[in-house]
Amino acid sequence: MQDLITQLQAIPGNDVLLGNSISEKYQHDWSADAPGMPGAVLRPATTEALSAILRLCHAAGQPVVVQGGLTGLTGGAIPKSGELAINLERLNGIEELDADAMTMTVKAGTPLQTIQEAADAAGFIFPLDLGARGTCNIGGNISTNAGGNQVLRFGMTRALVLGLEAVMADGTVLTSMNKMLKNNAGYDLKHLFIGTEGTLGVVSRAVLRLFPKAASRCTALLALEDFADVTKLLRLLSAKFSGSMSAFEVMWASYFDFITEHVDSVDSPFDAHYPVYVLTELEGSDQEKDAELFMNTLSSAMEDGLVVDALIASSEKDREKFWKIRDGVGEIGAFIKDTANFDISVPISSMAAFLAQVEMELVAAVPGARMLVFGHIADSNLHFMCYTGSHDDVKAMYDVVYKVVGDFGGSVSAEHGIGVQKIGYLQHSRTPAEIALMQNLKQALDPKGILNPGRVIPG
Ligand SMILES: Cc1cc2nc3c(=O)[nH]c(=O)nc-3n(C[C@H](O)[C@H](O)[C@H](O)COP(=O)(O)OP(=O)(O)OC[C@H]3O[C@@H](n4cnc5c(N)ncnc54)[C@H](O)[C@@H]3O)c2cc1C
């Protein structure tokens, strides 16, 4: 190992951290998984340095773990025993903003927020947005195909990447920095590296899509009697707002009441309690016309009994107040420990039946289990937390819920990825043939298995 480290130290543009200089931040992500100490942290500042690192590690059969901003929630970037960490933080910066093509070319270690701010300064938006925006890197977002708050309107990260550069396990640089929306010249190889969580290659640069800024925004917090009305409302708003609905966040009373009762800075703006709540937004180009459409649509939903109470934001302060309830999820850890946290998707048409089945099987298998439920819903994504107060029950809760997800044809990971945590549950959402093809791809692109071993796919 010492020989390899010496060679890695000699690579121009690389920086190597060893021993006590490896701070705690390189040892864990945001999951509850145990931290791990890498043999060294390799910090390339150029694609060439990254390529040279991988060439040497490949020749030596040295396993590596790839790290972006380390905000992942599934343990994928945590070093395992015997691994070296390749951290992309120094491969950082915006190379170009092309206003005509509406693209931005960036290096993989650029923080998401830096990209959002640069787009904003040039009169555009880069619509990927998530709570970890200040710390996560675009390379991590691409590798996890991150979702977030605006998937409904703009799609997941995959839909926002036009071109990509990746370094393969043996150090080969695959440059495909396409700027065009249409390009059917053979296989679109960038998808090998989007959402594959660093198991097939290391993302080094990307060409991202930008969009014009919305000129208007309308926000409302709505109360409904049951989930059947939620799906009817979703259909109504999708039809009326035709592609301009930018948020449709659903919070069940279990979640809404918990947050508004426990989190100091968050209060319910309603005088009464309701079974389910929807936070919705419309973004468009004409504030007056959009506000009229928004009001008229919600008024008719109330007249039809779909919505039983409604609050329309009349200022940015109101909007922030509504979103604080949804974003209050980040505070739950202060009140409940030992939760099983789910990021799953099931078809919207099965969601009510799915939740009823989960509740029934959970209570039978883990007496006293409680659930806090919320989700983006319009993109089929449900988040929820289950807890009893005892750490001993956590694994049983994961086992029960993921089995039911499989029974309903859902996905054990809507947006956070598989990482290490969900590797044992992949078979609930992928067929043996799908998993075998994943393993074949891994074998073809990384025959020595040095890239993020033991993540995403079993075996
Ligand atoms: C408060 C909070 C809110 C969040 N909200 C959301 C959300 O709404 N939606 C969502 O999808 N996720 C969310 N996440 C999860 C997380 O932020 C995303 O998964 C994010 O995309 C990870 O980026 P990162 O740079 O931190 O990657 P890391 O955590 O460093 O790595 C994640 C995975 O990607 C691999 N990887 C990292 N960089 C590269 C690269 N350049 N090339 C190849 N592989 C690489 C790693 O090996 C690891 O497997 C949230 C996390 C937090 C803490």
The ligand as an SDF file (V2000), in Angstrom:
LIG
                    3D

 53 58  0  0  0  0  0  0  0  0999 V2000
  -31.1410   17.7100    4.2970 C   0  0  0  0  0  0  0  0  0  0  0  0
  -31.0910   16.7610    3.1120 C   0  0  0  0  0  0  0  0  0  0  0  0
  -32.0890   16.8150    2.1500 C   0  0  0  0  0  0  0  0  0  0  0  0
  -32.0400   15.9520    1.0590 C   0  0  0  0  0  0  0  0  0  0  0  0
  -33.0490   16.0230    0.1230 N   0  0  0  0  0  0  0  0  0  0  0  0
  -33.0040   15.2230   -0.9500 C   0  0  0  0  0  0  0  0  0  0  0  0
  -34.0420   15.3030   -1.9300 C   0  0  0  0  0  0  0  0  0  0  0  0
  -34.9990   16.0490   -1.8120 O   0  0  0  0  0  0  0  0  0  0  0  0
  -33.9250   14.4970   -3.0100 N   0  0  0  0  0  0  0  0  0  0  0  0
  -32.8800   13.6350   -3.1900 C   0  0  0  0  0  0  0  0  0  0  0  0
  -32.8210   12.9450   -4.2030 O   0  0  0  0  0  0  0  0  0  0  0  0
  -31.9000   13.5340   -2.2550 N   0  0  0  0  0  0  0  0  0  0  0  0
  -31.9360   14.2940   -1.1460 C   0  0  0  0  0  0  0  0  0  0  0  0
  -30.9520   14.1860   -0.1960 N   0  0  0  0  0  0  0  0  0  0  0  0
  -29.8760   13.1840   -0.3660 C   0  0  0  0  0  0  0  0  0  0  0  0
  -28.5560   13.7570   -0.9590 C   0  0  0  0  0  0  0  0  0  0  0  0
  -28.4290   15.1220   -0.7370 O   0  0  0  0  0  0  0  0  0  0  0  0
  -28.4980   13.4960   -2.4540 C   0  0  0  0  0  0  0  0  0  0  0  0
  -28.4190   12.1120   -2.6620 O   0  0  0  0  0  0  0  0  0  0  0  0
  -27.3150   14.1600   -3.1680 C   0  0  0  0  0  0  0  0  0  0  0  0
  -27.5310   14.0460   -4.5680 O   0  0  0  0  0  0  0  0  0  0  0  0
  -25.9610   13.5560   -2.8040 C   0  0  0  0  0  0  0  0  0  0  0  0
  -24.9250   14.4020   -3.3110 O   0  0  0  0  0  0  0  0  0  0  0  0
  -23.4920   14.4260   -2.5930 P   0  0  0  0  0  0  0  0  0  0  0  0
  -22.6060   15.2920   -3.4150 O   0  0  0  0  0  0  0  0  0  0  0  0
  -23.6200   14.7930   -1.1800 O   0  0  0  0  0  0  0  0  0  0  0  0
  -23.0470   12.9060   -2.7670 O   0  0  0  0  0  0  0  0  0  0  0  0
  -22.3450   11.9120   -1.7250 P   0  0  0  0  0  0  0  0  0  0  0  0
  -23.1860   11.7450   -0.5130 O   0  0  0  0  0  0  0  0  0  0  0  0
  -20.9500   12.3260   -1.5150 O   0  0  0  0  0  0  0  0  0  0  0  0
  -22.3740   10.5620   -2.5740 O   0  0  0  0  0  0  0  0  0  0  0  0
  -23.5790    9.9130   -2.8820 C   0  0  0  0  0  0  0  0  0  0  0  0
  -23.2860    8.7220   -3.8140 C   0  0  0  0  0  0  0  0  0  0  0  0
  -22.8030    9.2000   -5.0760 O   0  0  0  0  0  0  0  0  0  0  0  0
  -21.4590    8.7300   -5.3170 C   0  0  0  0  0  0  0  0  0  0  0  0
  -20.7450    9.8520   -5.9150 N   0  0  0  0  0  0  0  0  0  0  0  0
  -20.5680   11.1020   -5.4040 C   0  0  0  0  0  0  0  0  0  0  0  0
  -19.9340   11.8790   -6.2990 N   0  0  0  0  0  0  0  0  0  0  0  0
  -19.6710   11.1100   -7.3870 C   0  0  0  0  0  0  0  0  0  0  0  0
  -19.0370   11.3510   -8.6330 C   0  0  0  0  0  0  0  0  0  0  0  0
  -18.5300   12.5360   -8.9700 N   0  0  0  0  0  0  0  0  0  0  0  0
  -18.9530   10.3210   -9.5130 N   0  0  0  0  0  0  0  0  0  0  0  0
  -19.4590    9.0840   -9.2120 C   0  0  0  0  0  0  0  0  0  0  0  0
  -20.0720    8.8240   -8.0350 N   0  0  0  0  0  0  0  0  0  0  0  0
  -20.1750    9.8130   -7.1340 C   0  0  0  0  0  0  0  0  0  0  0  0
  -20.9410    8.3070   -3.9630 C   0  0  0  0  0  0  0  0  0  0  0  0
  -19.9630    7.2950   -4.0880 O   0  0  0  0  0  0  0  0  0  0  0  0
  -22.1930    7.8180   -3.2700 C   0  0  0  0  0  0  0  0  0  0  0  0
  -22.4730    6.5020   -3.6870 O   0  0  0  0  0  0  0  0  0  0  0  0
  -30.9800   15.0150    0.9260 C   0  0  0  0  0  0  0  0  0  0  0  0
  -29.9800   14.9660    1.8950 C   0  0  0  0  0  0  0  0  0  0  0  0
  -30.0350   15.8140    2.9870 C   0  0  0  0  0  0  0  0  0  0  0  0
  -28.9390   15.7340    4.0000 C   0  0  0  0  0  0  0  0  0  0  0  0
  1  2  1  0
  2  3  1  0
  2 52  2  0
  3  4  2  0
  4  5  1  0
  4 50  1  0
  5  6  2  0
  6  7  1  0
  6 13  1  0
  7  8  2  0
  7  9  1  0
  9 10  1  0
 10 11  2  0
 10 12  1  0
 12 13  2  0
 13 14  1  0
 14 15  1  0
 14 50  1  0
 15 16  1  0
 16 17  1  0
 16 18  1  0
 18 19  1  0
 18 20  1  0
 20 21  1  0
 20 22  1  0
 22 23  1  0
 23 24  1  0
 24 25  2  0
 24 26  1  0
 24 27  1  0
 27 28  1  0
 28 29  2  0
 28 30  1  0
 28 31  1  0
 31 32  1  0
 32 33  1  0
 33 34  1  0
 33 48  1  0
 34 35  1  0
 35 36  1  0
 35 46  1  0
 36 37  1  0
 36 45  1  0
 37 38  2  0
 38 39  1  0
 39 40  1  0
 39 45  2  0
 40 41  1  0
 40 42  2  0
 42 43  1  0
 43 44  2  0
 44 45  1  0
 46 47  1  0
 46 48  1  0
 48 49  1  0
 50 51  2  0
 51 52  1  0
 52 53  1  0
M  END
$$$$
